[in-house]
Amino acid sequence: MLAVAAAVLVAAPVMGAARPAAAVARPHRPATAAPGSDAGMRPGQAPDVVLVGIPGLRWTDVSPRATPNLWRLAASGSVGTLVVRTVLPRTCPVDGWLTLNAGARAMARHTVKGQCPPITAPSSLPAIAAYNRRFHYNADWGALASAAGRGGCTTALGPGAVLALARLPSQQDRQNIRPNIAPRYLPGAGSVSRSGLVRCPLTVADLGTVPAGSRRAAAVRADDAALGSIVAGMPRGGILMVAGTADGTAPHLRLLVVSGSGYRAGLLATASTRQPGLVQLTDLTAAILTWRHQPLPTGLVGSPLTRQGRDGLVSTVRGLVGQDSAAQVYRSTFGWFFAAYSVGDGILFGAITLLLWGSSRRKRRRACARAAGAFAGALLPGSFLASVVPWWLLPHPATALYLLTAAWAAVIGAVALSGPWRRDPYGPPGIVSAITVAVIGLDVMTGSALQLGTPFGLSTLLAGRFYGVGNNALGPYGAAGMLAAAWLAGVAARRRFSPGPQISPGPQIGPGPQLGVGEHDPPPVRREARRDATLAVAGVAIFTVIASGWPGFGSKFGGTVAMVPGFVLLGLHAAGVRVTLRRAALIAVSGLAAVVVFALVNYFVPLTGQSHIGEFVGQVLHGGAGGVLQRKINSNVGSLTITPYSPLVPVVVIALGLLLARPRWFGAWWLPRSWAAAPMLRATMAALWVVAVLGWLADDSGVTVAAAALPFALPLAIAIHAGVGGPPGDRREQTAQNTPHAPHQITRST
């Protein structure tokens, strides 16, 4: 990302003049309907805003009988689920109020592990601000209070509201009013009246945290009664927001309702998530500033709220509850899934080797290894296709998810092993990889709906990404792209030759003379075959990289940096071009160049959609990128400590690189033989390794990229080698080598 920052500074003058500071990191602002048209308000007048925070409140707490006031408010307003993740996995009430204050993730100092600190007095805000600098989230303290506008009049009900509206003592108000103005404080919602709500244009109410256990229902009823008093006292034309601003005893998606002009009977949306009904806590500050017609501070990460149409309230709430169910399935099962997936691969291939040991069983062992590799690789696309059925709405969502995953994997594996491509060693792995690229790529281009809650997909509770290729899928997605490109390159090259009756040992394209075959093919045919193979690699590369990296689709920084060099390496090999040291250096930075192009286009042409890549360009040009870079670096390094096994991942990746470079050091005598039979195979394995290493270094998820790629790519690589290799004297190998005109043996033309 440091290199991206430098390239942006060089390229920006060429693209055009920089934007004003107020527009930094906000290339696209969804417009919200002006509520000033309500009776009693002048056209264009900013509405009064009342924010009611009820930490711990969920949609499962709401019903027409238990919470009649809130249910009526939801029926007439727009609804959604709120992601309250700040810094820690569980957001304490004080952390939620601080995040609203600053418009960025923030937290208080936690002195006792597992226990939430109390809501502190506003006088502690300077110490809290100093403590939060280590997280590099660019907190803008007092951002919420600045929504009051000129005069700075705010009203706070409850201690959390006071903290949300506090300002730093040294802070000068953006509207040139006297600094350090304190909010009007009312002790609780019971003292609310219409006169109290209309006195200031911005009111924040803290109704207290919803407890767990037997007291929960009574507390929710009390909060609903207090909310009824607030609704009765709402200023005419005002906007009321009710939000579960923090977690209770465990992380969950929380309730969000907005009522007012422009938000009638709808479903909330925001550009920061691109998911219908899903809103981040940091979006609330941006939304209130927008409603109050105040400028969004430089670097504010949130996005204003928009409204979409919806079905009836009952079915809509059922869908919102389902979003939380999917999030809980991910939180409780994804660790076990990856452990079972990784260990299961080892057990499966180990059992095949042990049970079918011996020269007389080699053919059967290779066939079983090919089948096992295809089915093991098919689990990844199967996990995404499982979301074609709304498993999160079923009675046992976790069981439904993994049963559907297994069913789809069985279908994909059967297709891979039964088609005409099964005779090609690249065929079954290539089919699995092509399906993987198509499923993930098309899903990303259409909103990433299949990824939410799936083990390789996106976790809404982690709040890292809500669209695009997730951290767990980035490595497998890149590996699938390399394998699919290699397979299709071989298919394209073979079309230039007359098919023979022999069994193909795989795509034979690349630089250098081959072993005794292909010398008699006319040079024009060889050139055309290389051209077709190169075009096949380019086609797969364009689709894979655009889906993942284009700002309007996946907007993935690390994926672009990692995948482009791998595709370039494959393309050069398919074209018969040798990779020199100078070319290797250019290949290494090719992905970085693509990211710079995507970022500049996104920043200067906002029609491509809001993206964090474009926001980073604004931060580079106008300041604030240092904190982002530091946070990404810390996250990458911190990935080595996520689990006790994380430090082993770099060791495995380095060992695999040495295996490819010096196979005989490891006793892998069969690798050079396989590469001699299929020269494209070594380049494919090298491309897979490049993707894993660059993804590890370039993405903030660090070793997670390589760790997730290994259980997907290794079974498919084993399947390819099992199809290519054979023992000395094997009839299949002898047939392939003695064939004078194998249709896929392409030599370098002179």
C-alpha positions in Angstrom: 0.0 0.0 0.0 3.0 2.3 0.5 3.8 1.8 -3.2 0.2 2.5 -4.1 0.4 5.8 -2.1 3.5 6.8 -4.0 2.1 5.9 -7.4 -1.1 7.9 -6.6 0.8 11.0 -5.8 2.7 10.7 -9.1 -0.4 9.9 -11.2 -2.9 12.3 -9.6 -1.8 15.5 -11.5 -2.1 13.6 -14.8 -5.7 12.5 -14.0 -6.9 15.9 -12.9 -7.0 18.4 -10.1 -7.6 17.2 -6.6 -11.0 17.6 -5.0 -11.8 19.9 -2.2 -11.0 18.6 1.3 -14.6 18.3 2.2 -15.1 15.7 -0.6 -12.2 13.5 0.3 -13.2 9.9 0.7 -16.7 10.6 -0.5 -16.7 10.2 -4.3 -20.3 9.1 -4.3 -22.9 10.3 -1.8 -26.3 8.7 -2.1 -28.9 11.4 -1.8 -31.6 11.1 0.9 -35.0 12.6 0.5 -35.3 16.0 2.1 -37.7 15.8 5.0 -38.3 19.5 5.1 -41.5 19.2 3.1 -43.5 18.1 6.1 -46.1 20.4 7.5 -44.6 23.0 9.8 -41.2 23.1 8.1 -39.8 25.5 5.6 -38.6 23.9 2.3 -34.9 23.1 2.6 -34.9 23.4 6.4 -32.8 20.8 8.2 -35.1 18.6 10.3 -34.7 18.0 14.0 -33.2 14.5 14.7 -33.7 12.3 17.7 -31.5 9.2 18.2 -32.6 6.6 20.7 -30.0 4.1 21.6 -31.0 0.8 23.3 -27.8 -1.3 23.5 -28.4 -5.1 23.2 -31.8 -4.8 21.4 -32.5 -7.3 18.7 -35.3 -8.0 16.2 -36.2 -11.1 18.1 -37.2 -8.9 21.0 -39.8 -7.1 18.9 -43.4 -8.1 18.3 -46.8 -6.4 18.1 -47.7 -7.6 21.6 -44.4 -7.2 23.5 -43.4 -3.8 21.9 -46.4 -2.2 20.4 -44.8 1.3 20.1 -41.7 0.0 18.4 -43.7 -2.3 16.1 -45.9 0.6 14.9 -42.8 2.7 14.4 -41.2 -0.1 12.3 -44.5 -0.5 10.3 -44.5 3.2 9.3 -40.7 3.6 8.9 -37.7 2.0 7.4 -36.0 -1.0 9.1 -32.6 -2.7 9.0 -30.0 -4.6 11.0 -27.1 -2.8 12.6 -23.5 -4.1 12.6 -22.1 -2.7 15.9 -18.6 -4.1 15.6 -16.0 -1.6 16.8 -12.5 -2.8 17.8 -13.2 -5.9 19.9 -15.4 -8.8 18.8 -18.0 -7.8 21.4 -19.0 -4.1 21.5 -19.6 -2.8 25.0 -22.2 0.0 25.4 -19.5 2.6 26.1 -17.7 1.6 22.9 -20.9 2.1 20.9 -21.5 5.6 22.3 -17.8 6.5 21.6 -18.1 5.2 18.0 -21.2 7.4 17.5 -19.3 10.4 18.9 -16.3 10.0 16.6 -17.9 8.6 13.4 -15.2 5.9 13.5 -14.5 2.7 15.4 -13.5 3.5 19.0 -13.4 2.0 22.4 -12.7 2.7 26.1 -9.9 1.1 27.9 -10.9 -2.4 29.1 -9.2 -3.2 32.4 -10.9 -6.5 33.1 -11.0 -9.1 30.4 -14.5 -10.1 29.4 -16.2 -7.3 31.4 -17.5 -4.1 30.0 -16.2 -0.9 31.6 -18.8 1.6 32.8 -19.9 4.6 30.8 -17.4 7.3 31.8 -17.9 11.0 32.2 -17.2 13.4 29.3 -14.2 14.7 31.2 -12.4 11.4 30.3 -12.7 12.0 26.6 -9.1 13.4 26.2 -7.7 10.2 27.8 -9.9 8.0 25.6 -8.9 9.9 22.5 -5.2 9.4 23.3 -5.8 5.7 23.9 -7.6 5.2 20.6 -4.7 6.6 18.5 -3.1 3.2 18.6 -5.9 1.7 16.6 -5.5 4.2 13.6 -9.2 4.5 12.8 -8.9 8.3 12.4 -11.6 9.1 15.0 -13.1 12.6 14.6 -14.2 13.4 18.2 -17.3 15.5 18.4 -18.5 14.6 14.9 -22.0 13.7 16.1 -22.3 16.9 18.1 -21.4 19.0 15.1 -24.6 17.9 13.4 -26.4 20.4 15.6 -25.1 23.1 13.4 -24.7 26.8 14.3 -25.4 27.3 17.9 -24.4 23.7 18.8 -27.5 23.1 20.9 -27.9 19.4 21.8 -30.0 17.5 24.3 -28.8 14.3 26.1 -30.9 11.8 28.0 -28.9 9.4 30.0 -25.1 8.9 30.5 -24.4 7.2 27.2 -26.0 10.1 25.3 -23.8 12.6 27.2 -20.7 10.7 26.1 -21.9 10.5 22.5 -22.4 14.3 22.4 -19.2 15.3 24.2 -16.4 17.3 22.6 -12.7 17.6 23.3 -11.8 20.6 25.5 -9.3 21.9 22.8 -11.7 21.4 19.9 -12.9 24.4 18.0 -16.4 23.9 16.6 -16.7 23.8 12.8 -19.4 26.4 12.8 -17.4 29.0 14.7 -19.5 28.8 17.9 -17.9 28.8 21.4 -15.9 25.6 21.9 -16.6 22.9 24.4 -20.3 23.5 24.6 -22.0 20.9 26.7 -25.3 19.2 25.8 -28.5 19.9 27.8 -28.8 17.0 30.1 -32.0 15.3 31.1 -31.8 12.4 33.6 -33.9 9.9 31.7 -36.6 9.3 29.1 -39.3 9.6 31.8 -38.7 13.3 32.0 -39.1 13.8 28.2 -41.7 16.2 26.9 -42.3 17.9 23.6 -40.8 21.1 24.8 -37.7 19.1 25.8 -37.3 17.6 22.4 -37.9 20.7 20.3 -35.5 22.9 22.3 -32.4 21.6 20.4 -32.2 20.3 16.8 -30.3 17.2 17.9 -31.4 14.9 20.8 -29.7 11.6 21.8 -31.4 9.3 24.3 -29.8 6.4 26.2 -32.5 4.0 27.4 -30.0 1.6 28.9 -28.7 -1.8 28.0 -31.1 -4.7 27.6 -30.1 -7.4 30.1 -29.9 -11.1 29.5 -31.9 -13.8 31.2 -35.3 -13.5 32.9 -35.2 -9.7 33.2 -34.9 -9.2 29.4 -38.6 -9.2 28.5 -39.5 -6.7 31.3 -36.7 -4.4 30.3 -37.7 -4.4 26.7 -41.3 -3.5 27.7 -40.1 -0.6 29.8 -37.9 0.7 26.9 -41.0 0.4 24.6 -43.0 2.5 27.0 -40.3 5.1 27.2 -40.1 5.1 23.4 -43.8 5.8 23.3 -43.2 9.0 25.3 -40.5 10.1 22.9 -42.7 9.4 19.8 -45.5 11.5 21.3 -43.1 14.4 21.9 -41.4 14.3 18.5 -41.0 17.7 16.8 -43.0 18.0 13.6 -41.1 17.0 10.5 -38.4 15.4 12.6 -36.5 12.2 12.0 -36.5 9.5 14.7 -33.8 6.8 14.8 -34.0 3.8 17.2 -30.8 1.7 17.3 -29.4 -1.2 19.3 -26.1 0.6 19.5 -24.0 -2.1 21.2 -23.9 -5.8 22.1 -25.2 -7.4 25.2 -23.6 -10.6 26.4 -22.6 -11.8 22.9 -22.1 -10.4 19.4 -25.2 -10.1 17.4 -26.7 -8.0 14.6 -28.9 -5.3 16.3 -32.2 -3.6 15.5 -32.4 -0.3 13.5 -35.5 1.7 12.7 -35.7 5.1 11.0 -39.0 7.0 10.9 -39.5 10.3 9.1 -40.0 11.9 5.7 -38.1 9.9 3.1 -38.1 6.7 5.2 -41.7 5.6 5.0 -42.3 1.8 5.1 -39.0 0.8 3.6 -35.8 -1.2 4.0 -32.6 0.7 4.9 -29.5 0.5 2.8 -26.1 2.2 2.7 -23.1 2.3 0.3 -20.7 1.1 3.0 -22.2 -2.4 3.0 -24.0 -2.6 -0.4 -26.3 -5.2 1.3 -30.1 -4.5 1.6 -31.1 -3.9 5.2 -27.5 -4.0 6.5 -26.1 -0.9 8.1 -22.9 -0.2 10.1 -22.7 1.7 13.4 -20.4 4.3 11.8 -23.1 5.0 9.1 -25.4 6.5 11.8 -23.2 9.6 12.4 -22.9 10.2 8.6 -26.6 9.8 8.2 -27.4 12.3 11.0 -24.9 14.8 9.6 -26.5 14.5 6.2 -30.0 14.9 7.5 -28.9 18.1 9.4 -27.3 19.4 6.1 -23.9 19.5 7.7 -20.7 18.7 5.8 -19.2 15.2 6.3 -15.8 15.5 8.0 -12.7 14.5 6.0 -12.0 10.8 6.2 -15.4 9.9 7.8 -15.8 6.2 7.0 -19.6 6.0 7.2 -22.2 6.5 4.5 -25.6 8.1 4.6 -28.7 5.9 4.8 -31.0 5.3 1.8 -34.3 3.6 1.5 -35.5 0.7 -0.6 -38.9 -0.9 -1.0 -39.9 -3.9 1.1 -42.6 -6.5 1.5 -44.8 -6.7 4.6 -43.2 -6.0 7.9 -43.6 -9.6 9.2 -41.7 -11.1 6.3 -39.1 -8.3 6.4 -38.4 -8.8 10.1 -38.1 -12.5 9.4 -35.5 -11.8 6.8 -33.6 -9.5 9.2 -33.6 -12.1 11.9 -32.3 -14.5 9.3 -29.3 -12.2 8.7 -28.4 -12.6 12.3 -28.9 -16.3 12.2 -26.4 -16.6 9.3 -24.0 -14.4 11.2 -24.2 -16.7 14.2 -23.7 -19.8 12.1 -20.5 -18.3 10.7 -19.3 -17.3 14.2 -19.9 -20.7 15.8 -18.8 -23.0 13.0 -16.3 -21.6 10.6 -13.3 -22.5 12.8 -14.4 -26.1 13.0 -15.2 -26.2 9.3 -11.6 -25.2 8.3 -10.1 -27.5 10.8 -12.1 -30.4 9.5 -11.5 -29.4 5.9 -7.7 -29.2 6.3 -7.3 -32.3 8.5 -9.8 -34.2 6.3 -7.7 -33.5 3.2 -4.7 -35.0 4.8 -6.5 -38.0 6.2 -8.2 -38.7 2.8 -5.1 -38.7 0.7 -3.1 -40.5 3.4 -5.6 -43.3 3.4 -5.6 -43.5 -0.4 -1.8 -43.8 -0.3 -1.7 -46.4 2.5 -4.6 -48.6 1.3 -3.4 -48.7 -2.3 0.3 -49.0 -1.7 2.3 -51.0 -4.2 3.2 -50.9 -7.9 0.3 -53.1 -8.9 -2.2 -50.6 -7.4 -0.6 -47.4 -8.9 -3.2 -47.0 -11.5 -6.1 -47.4 -9.1 -4.3 -45.1 -6.6 -4.0 -42.3 -9.2 -7.7 -42.7 -10.1 -8.7 -42.4 -6.5 -6.5 -39.4 -5.9 -8.0 -37.6 -8.9 -11.5 -38.3 -7.7 -10.6 -37.2 -4.1 -9.0 -34.0 -5.4 -12.0 -33.1 -7.5 -14.5 -33.6 -4.6 -12.3 -31.9 -2.1 -12.0 -28.8 -4.3 -15.7 -28.8 -5.1 -16.5 -28.1 -1.4 -15.6 -24.4 -1.9 -18.0 -23.6 -4.8 -20.5 -25.9 -3.1 -20.5 -23.7 0.0 -21.5 -20.7 -2.0 -24.1 -22.4 -4.1 -25.7 -23.6 -0.8 -27.0 -20.1 -0.4 -29.2 -20.5 -3.5 -31.6 -21.9 -0.9 -32.2 -19.5 2.1 -30.8 -21.9 4.7 -30.7 -19.1 7.3 -34.5 -19.2 7.4 -34.7 -23.0 8.1 -35.2 -24.5 11.6 -31.6 -25.7 11.8 -29.5 -23.3 9.7 -26.0 -24.7 10.4 -27.1 -28.3 9.5 -28.8 -27.1 6.4 -25.8 -25.1 5.2 -23.3 -27.9 5.5 -25.7 -30.5 4.0 -26.4 -28.3 1.1 -22.6 -27.7 0.7 -22.0 -31.4 0.6 -24.8 -32.0 -1.9 -23.5 -29.3 -4.3 -19.9 -30.6 -3.9 -21.1 -34.0 -4.9 -22.8 -32.6 -8.0 -19.8 -30.5 -9.1 -17.4 -33.4 -8.4 -19.6 -35.8 -10.5 -19.7 -33.3 -13.4 -15.9 -32.9 -13.2 -15.3 -36.6 -13.4 -17.9 -37.7 -15.9 -17.5 -35.3 -18.9 -15.4 -35.7 -22.0 -12.7 -33.6 -20.2 -12.0 -36.5 -17.7 -9.3 -37.9 -20.0 -7.3 -34.7 -19.7 -5.3 -34.6 -16.4 -6.2 -30.9 -16.1 -9.8 -31.6 -16.9 -11.5 -32.5 -13.6 -9.5 -29.9 -11.6 -10.0 -27.4 -14.4 -13.8 -27.9 -14.3 -13.9 -27.5 -10.6 -11.8 -24.4 -10.8 -13.8 -22.9 -13.7 -17.0 -23.4 -11.7 -15.4 -21.8 -8.7 -14.3 -18.7 -10.6 -17.7 -18.4 -12.3 -19.7 -18.8 -9.1 -17.6 -16.4 -7.0 -17.1 -13.9 -9.8 -20.7 -13.7 -10.9 -21.8 -13.5 -7.2 -19.4 -10.6 -6.6 -20.6 -8.8 -9.7 -24.3 -9.1 -8.6 -23.9 -8.1 -4.9 -22.2 -10.9 -3.1 -25.4 -12.4 -1.8 -24.1 -16.0 -1.8 -21.2 -15.2 0.4 -22.9 -13.9 3.6 -22.5 -16.3 6.4 -20.8 -19.1 4.4 -17.5 -20.4 5.8 -15.4 -19.2 2.8 -17.5 -16.0 2.5 -18.2 -12.9 4.5 -19.0 -12.4 8.2 -21.2 -9.5 9.0 -20.2 -9.7 12.7 -16.5 -9.2 11.9 -17.5 -6.2 9.8 -14.4 -6.5 7.7 -16.1 -6.7 4.3 -19.7 -6.9 3.2 -19.2 -7.3 -0.6 -16.5 -8.7 -2.9 -14.2 -11.7 -2.3 -13.8 -12.3 1.4 -10.5 -13.0 3.1 -11.1 -16.7 3.4 -12.0 -17.0 -0.3 -9.3 -14.8 -1.8 -6.6 -17.4 -1.9 -8.8 -20.2 -3.2 -10.3 -17.8 -5.8 -6.9 -16.8 -7.1 -5.8 -20.5 -7.2 -8.9 -21.4 -9.1 -8.3 -18.7 -11.6 -4.8 -20.1 -12.3 -5.9 -23.6 -12.7 -8.9 -22.7 -14.9 -6.6 -20.6 -17.1 -4.1 -23.4 -17.5 -6.8 -25.9 -18.4 -8.5 -23.6 -20.9 -5.1 -22.7 -22.4 -4.5 -26.4 -23.1 -7.9 -26.8 -24.6 -7.5 -23.8 -26.8 -4.0 -25.0 -28.0 -5.2 -28.5 -28.8 -7.9 -27.2 -31.1 -5.2 -26.2 -33.6 -4.3 -29.9 -34.1 -6.2 -32.8 -35.5 -7.4 -34.9 -32.6 -5.8 -38.4 -32.4 -7.0 -41.5 -30.6 -4.4 -41.3 -27.9 -5.1 -40.2 -24.4 -3.8 -36.7 -23.8 -1.3 -36.3 -21.0 -2.3 -32.7 -20.5 -1.7 -29.2 -22.0 1.8 -29.1 -23.4 2.6 -25.4 -24.0 5.5 -23.3 -23.1 9.0 -22.3 -24.0 11.7 -24.7 -25.0 11.7 -27.9 -27.0 9.6 -30.8 -25.8 10.7 -34.4 -25.3 10.5 -36.0 -28.8 7.1 -34.8 -29.9 5.8 -31.8 -31.8 9.0 -31.1 -33.8 7.3 -31.9 -37.0 4.3 -29.6 -36.5 4.5 -26.6 -38.9 5.6 -23.3 -37.3 2.4 -21.4 -38.2 0.3 -24.0 -36.4 2.5 -23.8 -33.3 2.3 -20.0 -33.4 -1.5 -20.1 -33.7 -1.8 -22.6 -30.9 0.3 -20.4 -28.6 -1.8 -17.4 -29.5 -5.0 -19.3 -28.7 -3.6 -20.5 -25.4 -2.5 -17.0 -24.5 -5.9 -15.6 -25.3 -7.5 -18.2 -23.1 -5.3 -17.2 -20.2 -6.1 -13.5 -20.9 -9.8 -14.1 -21.0 -9.8 -15.9 -17.6 -7.6 -13.2 -16.1 -9.8 -10.3 -17.2 -12.9 -11.9 -15.8 -11.3 -13.0 -12.5 -9.4 -9.8 -11.8 -12.3 -7.4 -12.9 -14.8 -9.3 -10.7 -12.5 -9.1 -7.7 -10.7 -5.8 -8.1 -13.0 -3.4 -10.0 -14.4 -0.8 -7.5 -18.0 -1.3 -8.6 -17.7 -5.1 -7.9 -15.3 -6.6 -5.4 -12.9 -3.7 -4.9 -10.2 -6.1 -3.5 -6.8 -4.6 -3.1 -4.7 -7.6 -2.1 -6.4 -9.9 -4.6 -5.5 -7.7 -7.6 -1.9 -7.4 -6.4 -1.7 -11.2 -6.0 -3.5 -12.5 -9.1 -2.3 -10.2 -11.9 1.4 -11.4 -11.6 0.2 -15.1 -11.6 -1.8 -14.6 -14.7 1.0 -12.7 -16.4 3.4 -15.6 -15.6 1.0 -18.1 -17.1 0.4 -16.0 -20.1 4.1 -15.6 -20.9 4.6 -19.3 -20.6 1.7 -20.0 -22.9 3.1 -17.5 -25.4 6.5 -19.3 -25.3 8.3 -16.3 -23.7 11.0 -17.1 -21.2 10.9 -15.2 -17.9 14.1 -13.3 -17.4 15.1 -11.5 -14.2 14.0 -8.2 -15.6 10.7 -9.6 -16.7 10.2 -11.2 -13.3 10.6 -7.8 -11.7 8.0 -6.3 -14.0 5.7 -9.2 -13.3 6.0 -8.7 -9.6 4.7 -5.1 -9.8 2.0 -5.7 -12.5 -0.7 -6.2 -9.9 0.3 -3.0 -8.1 -0.1 -1.1 -11.4 -3.5 -2.5 -11.9 -4.6 -1.5 -8.4 -3.4 2.1 -9.0 -5.4 2.3 -12.2 -8.6 1.0 -10.4 -8.0 3.4 -7.5 -7.6 6.5 -9.7 -10.6 5.7 -11.8 -12.7 5.2 -8.7 -11.6 8.5 -7.2 -11.9 10.7 -10.2 -14.9 8.9 -11.9 -17.3 8.4 -8.9 -19.9 6.7 -11.2 -17.9 3.5 -10.6 -19.4 3.4 -7.1 -18.1 4.2 -3.7 -15.1 2.0 -2.7 -12.4 2.0 0.0 -9.8 2.0 -2.9 -11.0 5.4 -4.1 -11.2 6.6 -0.5 -7.6 5.7 0.0 -6.6 7.9 -3.0 -8.3 10.8 -1.3 -6.5 10.1 2.0 -3.2 10.0 0.1 -3.9 13.3 -1.6 -5.2 15.1 1.4 -3.7 13.4 4.4 -4.9 10.6 6.6 -3.4 7.6 4.7 -0.7 7.0 7.3 -3.2 5.6 9.9 -4.8 3.3 7.3 -1.4 2.0 6.2 -0.4 1.4 9.8 -3.6 -0.4 10.6 -3.3 -2.7 7.6 0.3 -3.5 8.4 -0.6 -4.3 12.0 -3.5 -6.5 10.8 -1.2 -8.4 8.4 1.4 -9.0 11.1 -1.3 -9.9 13.7 -2.6 -12.6 11.4 0.4 -14.7 12.5 -1.1 -14.9 16.0 -4.8 -15.6 15.3 -4.4 -19.3 16.1 -1.6 -21.4 17.6 -1.1 -22.9 14.1 -0.9 -19.6 12.2 2.9 -19.4 12.4 3.1 -22.8 10.6 1.5 -21.4 7.5 4.6 -19.3 6.3 6.7 -22.4 6.9 4.5 -24.5 4.7 4.4 -21.9 2.0 8.2 -21.5 2.0 8.6 -25.3 1.9 6.3 -25.6 -1.1 8.3 -22.9 -2.9 11.5 -24.9 -2.2 9.8 -28.0 -3.4 9.0 -26.4 -6.7 12.5 -25.1 -7.1 14.4 -28.1 -5.9 12.1 -31.2 -5.9 14.9 -33.7 -5.4 15.8 -32.1 -2.1 12.6 -33.5 -0.8 12.8 -36.8 -2.6 10.0 -35.8 -5.0 11.5 -37.6 -8.0 8.2 -37.8 -9.7 7.8 -34.0 -10.1 10.4 -33.5 -12.8 8.9 -36.4 -14.7 5.4 -34.9 -14.5 6.7 -31.5 -15.6 8.5 -33.1 -18.6 5.3 -34.8 -19.6 3.3 -31.6 -19.1 5.5 -28.5 -19.3 2.6 -26.1 -18.5 2.3 -27.9 -15.1 5.4 -26.3 -13.6 4.3 -22.8 -14.6 0.9 -23.5 -13.1 2.3 -24.6 -9.8 4.6 -21.5 -9.8 1.6 -19.2 -10.5 -0.3 -20.8 -7.6 2.7 -20.2 -5.3 3.0 -16.6 -6.4 -0.7 -15.9 -5.7 -0.4 -17.4 -2.2 2.8 -15.4 -1.3 1.6 -12.1 -2.8 -1.8 -12.5 -1.3 -0.2 -13.1 2.1 2.0 -10.0 1.8 -0.5 -7.6 0.1 -3.7 -8.3 1.9 -4.4 -7.1 5.5 -5.7 -10.6 6.3 -2.1 -11.8 6.0 -1.4 -15.6 6.3 -5.2 -16.2 6.2 -5.0 -15.9 2.4 -2.4 -18.7 2.1 -3.9 -20.8 4.9 -7.3 -20.9 3.1 -5.8 -21.6 -0.3 -3.8 -24.7 0.8 -6.7 -27.1 1.5 -8.4 -26.1 -1.8 -5.3 -25.9 -4.1 -3.3 -28.9 -2.9 -6.0 -31.6 -3.6 -6.5 -30.2 -7.1 -2.7 -30.0 -7.7 -2.4 -33.6 -6.5 -5.2 -34.6 -8.8 -3.4 -33.1 -11.8 -0.1 -34.7 -11.0 -1.8 -38.1 -10.5 -3.3 -37.7 -14.0 0.0 -36.7 -15.6 2.4 -38.9 -13.9 2.9 -42.7 -14.3 5.6 -45.2 -13.3 8.4 -46.0 -15.8 7.2 -48.4 -18.4 3.5 -47.5 -17.8 1.6 -48.1 -21.0 -0.2 -44.8 -20.9 3.1 -42.9 -20.5 4.7 -44.9 -23.3 1.8 -44.3 -25.6 1.9 -40.5 -25.1 5.7 -40.2 -25.6 5.8 -42.3 -28.7 3.0 -40.5 -30.5 4.6 -38.4 -33.2 2.0 -35.7 -33.5 0.4 -35.2 -30.0 -2.0 -32.3 -30.6 -1.0 -30.4 -27.5 2.8 -30.7 -27.8 3.9 -27.2 -28.9 7.5 -26.3 -29.3 9.1 -22.9 -29.4 9.3 -21.7 -33.0 12.6 -20.4 -34.3 
